[in-house]
Amino acid sequence: MLDINNIEFFGKVETPFWFYDMDLLRNTVEKVASLASRYGIDVHYAVKANEEKRILEYIASKGFGADCVSGNEVMNAIGCGFPAERTVFAGVGKSDREIAEAVRAGIGSFNCESLQEIYVINAMAARLGIRARVSVRINPGVDAHTHRYITTGTYENKFGISDHEFSDVVTLLKRCRWIDFTGLHFHVGSQITDVREVFSLVCERVNPIVSYFEDNGLEVGSINLGGGLGVSYEDPDGEPMADFETWFGTVASGVRRREGQTLHLEPGRSIVAQCGTLVSRVLFVKVGETKNFLVLDAGMNDLVRPALYGAYHKIENLSARLRPNLPQSQAYDVVGPVCESSDVWGAGRLLPLSVRGDLIAIRSAGAYGQSMSSRYNLRDPAPAVYSDDMHGARLRTEYFQE
Ligand SMILES: *Cc1c(COP(=O)(O)O)cnc(C)c1O
């Protein structure tokens, strides 16, 4: 939680910056680790959600594997302490260089998304003289009831292999001498909040598909249900932890596992979203024709989710906490400085009366925040500040008061 001590410290720091609550990260990771051992589920952290070294090293130290979607992610994850054999590489478009590096690194599996990809990996493994482990990503045709940009498991999406190709996949895998088939992979989308409903449906689709592959002579060693567990963007303090219990319970009871078969999950967002806050300052208060604007020094290049997905993030005026008893009564359009009309943090947000220099927290920003940031408008990358040691912060050197 952001307390008064944080706020006083934040006042000395140059904004915008990412603040990571490491206690919350540890509590979350420990919760997941304990459920994983209770249900016998193997957890791989989806590194694209947040790739800060310190966060990766901590998660790796807790015995998680890594789910990667590029060659650089694979090499970075291994460099941060994830064992190569517990690192998997997914994605529809792996380049030759990425495949070769990952084969050489001896990763746990390539999650293949097309027949041609399986063929190419086999050929490259043969050339390198190193066997490659491959699992097959299936498109289960399940709608995750989430935003269309983060739905991945319907037939409209580019991801995975669909039913009509199953028999060709089986034939091809049997012919590939440089490939060891390890299992099946399913990932239907992200920010899934109907957890029980969606994952029960996924399990109903997964069981017959696993049987099909085994009946056709391919041993499915691992069943991987991907990630996708949603978090509460509305109430990060009330619900700091995602509903891991329901998720683990639903998949553990829904997937039929035979002796020796492992079950995998790949949470990204639900591990890191709530521990991160983007801390910003009000640059200007602008009185418009029909509305008032708060112009912040953080923009869509820092956190693109609102502009990209229309995503909601809770916005708080931290400085107003030090001015007691101010009601949340002013409606502001809270906007960023980037030259795009979509650079809006929230329209018509009710906040206490806000003034130039106020610290503004954009909450639940730990996932797909810093990792998706860019330097658009040639803006400086916002640095990370960790609750454990706040010395890394760049202190403010100069500023002007009105
Ligand atoms: C992005 C991704 C995940 C993580 O999804 P979250 O919604 O962040 O949990 C898991 N698996 C694969 C293959 C992914 O691409």
The ligand as an SDF file (V2000), in Angstrom:
LIG
                    3D

 15 15  0  0  0  0  0  0  0  0999 V2000
    1.0460  -13.3300  -22.5570 C   0  0  0  0  0  0  0  0  0  0  0  0
    1.0060  -14.7810  -22.3570 C   0  0  0  0  0  0  0  0  0  0  0  0
    0.7410  -15.3050  -21.0790 C   0  0  0  0  0  0  0  0  0  0  0  0
    0.4190  -14.4500  -19.8840 C   0  0  0  0  0  0  0  0  0  0  0  0
   -0.8620  -13.9330  -19.9200 O   0  0  0  0  0  0  0  0  0  0  0  0
   -1.4110  -13.0800  -18.6680 P   0  0  0  0  0  0  0  0  0  0  0  0
   -2.7630  -12.6880  -19.1040 O   0  0  0  0  0  0  0  0  0  0  0  0
   -0.5150  -11.9370  -18.4560 O   0  0  0  0  0  0  0  0  0  0  0  0
   -1.4540  -14.0080  -17.4950 O   0  0  0  0  0  0  0  0  0  0  0  0
    0.7940  -16.6680  -20.9370 C   0  0  0  0  0  0  0  0  0  0  0  0
    1.0660  -17.4910  -21.9800 N   0  0  0  0  0  0  0  0  0  0  0  0
    1.3060  -17.0160  -23.2220 C   0  0  0  0  0  0  0  0  0  0  0  0
    1.6220  -17.9570  -24.3070 C   0  0  0  0  0  0  0  0  0  0  0  0
    1.2830  -15.6500  -23.4460 C   0  0  0  0  0  0  0  0  0  0  0  0
    1.5170  -15.1860  -24.6720 O   0  0  0  0  0  0  0  0  0  0  0  0
  1  2  1  0
  2  3  1  0
  2 14  2  0
  3  4  1  0
  3 10  2  0
  4  5  1  0
  5  6  1  0
  6  7  2  0
  6  8  1  0
  6  9  1  0
 10 11  1  0
 11 12  2  0
 12 13  1  0
 12 14  1  0
 14 15  1  0
M  END
$$$$
